[in-house]
Amino acid sequence: MSRHDSVIRLSSFAVNDVWRRLITKRRLTLRNITMKLSKTYEMVDAVVRFGSFRRAADKMFITSTALNRRIIGLEQELGVDLFDRHPHGVRLTVAGELLITHIRKYFADLESVKSAISDLSGERRGEIRVATTNGFADLLTIESVKYRNIHPAVSIKVEFMTLDMVEANLIDHSADFGLILGSLDPRVFYSQFSRELPIKAVMNKSHPLAKHEKVSFGDCSQFPMALLSSNMGIREAIDRCSRSKDIKINPVIETNNIGFLINYTLLGDTISFIVEGTSLGQTDNPNLITRDLSGKDNPHITMQLAQLRGKILSVASGKFASQVSNRLSEIEKN
């Protein structure tokens, strides 16, 4: 090989090496930018969730100064304030509300992609986030155990909350799907499973109304009532029924916990109302009597498994939602 050819080959190698370095540097730069953006998004989301820079910084194990500096930098880049800062905390501005919706959709979409990629490798991974109202603890416990026995690399987060909070969590992508008792706007949410269920009266077996096969809503109103809180789906249905029948109800006990409601009714002299069925966690206690309500226009409620319209669930969340939906269908048939 001539000296001239050696020089050419050396020069070619040097040029290729330069290009490789430039490409590698560009990839690293893009990766750093992406990681920095994700971290900034996490910081904004933490401030919103915890209501202050200090609490968010504590949860993220960084100084509040560093967190505040990063968010100020984002605000300067966007040219708007994301938070109204007050002595006792922070509140999102209109621009901040728009950004937090984008941030939570960004993380939800990222989780879907990660889940799909994991499925390609033959191992399902990811996180499933379920928002639910009271009454589904037994069902979700059993179905979660069954799912994780097959897919142990998947984590499941189940949070119990009021109906309006479930709706908010679905809209801001904090939850993948919701399992609820109550109604959601069909223009905003898609229901994978939906059934209308009658609400029944429940009392202990020594109650005067227990001897009747059916009781009217008016009969029930003559006795002390123990009811769920006014922001829960069953209570909303009871209140609608009382208004339509022009019957005044004055509960002596109110609670947001179905277990407490059932236990008090079992031990006390009150009448309450439940949606009967093993899917809602009621126990088959022989001292607890349920009765159908007689007459017309009695309270009923929708049980549904729903998600935000247009939202693409991750593979893991989609499979779990289908599993829970199928189980609800099986329970209904039985």
WOURWO-V660280 format. One line per field, one symbol per residue. ss: DSSP state (H for helix, E for strand, - for the rest). phi: phi as a letter, one per 30 degrees, with the letter a starting at -180 (. if undefined). psi: psi as a letter, one per 30 degrees, with the letter a starting at -180 (. if undefined). A space follows every 10 residues. Layout:
ss=???
phi=???
psi=???
This chain:
ss=--HHHHHHHH HHHHHHHHHH HHHHHHHHHH HHHHHHHHHH HHHHHHHHHH --HHHHHHHH ---HHHHHHH HHHHHHHH-- --EEEE--EE EE-HHHHHHH HHHHHHHHHH HHHHHHHHHH -----EEEEE EE----HHHH HHHHHHHHHH ---EEEEEEE --HHHHHHHH H-----EEEE E-------EE EEEEEEEE-E EEEE---HHH H--EE-HHHH ----EEEE-- --HHHHHHHH HHHH------ --EEE--HHH HHHHHHH--- EEEE---HHH -------EEE EEE------E EEEEEEEE-- ----HHHHHH HHHHHHHHHH HHH-
phi=.ddddddddd dddddddddd dddddddddd dddddddddd eddddddddc iadddddddc hbdddddddd ddddddddib dcbdcbeckb bddddddddd dddddedddd dddedddddd djbdbjbccc cbdejcdded dddddddddc bddccbccbc adedddeddd dcidbdbbcb ckcbdddcbc cdbabdbdcc dbaddcdedd dcdbbddded ddceccbddd cceddddddd ddddchcdbb dcbbacbded edddddcccc cbbbcdkddc idcddddccc bdcdjchddb bccbcbbddi dcddeddddd dddddddddd dddd
psi=kleeeeeeee eeeeeeeeee eeeeeeeeee eeeeeeeeee eeeeeeeeef gleeeeeefg hllfeeeeee eeeeeeefgl kfkjklfgal kkleeeeeee eeeeeeeeee eeeeeeeeee ffjklakkjk kllkfgeeee eeeeeeefee iffkkkjkkk lleeeeeeee eggfkelkjl jakljffekk kfkkkkkkkl kkllffkeff fkelkleeee fflkkjlllf gkeeeeeeee eeeefhkkki kfkklgjeee eeeeeefagl kakljkkffg gklhkffkkk klklalhlkl lkkljllkkf kjlleeeeee eeeeeeeeee eee.
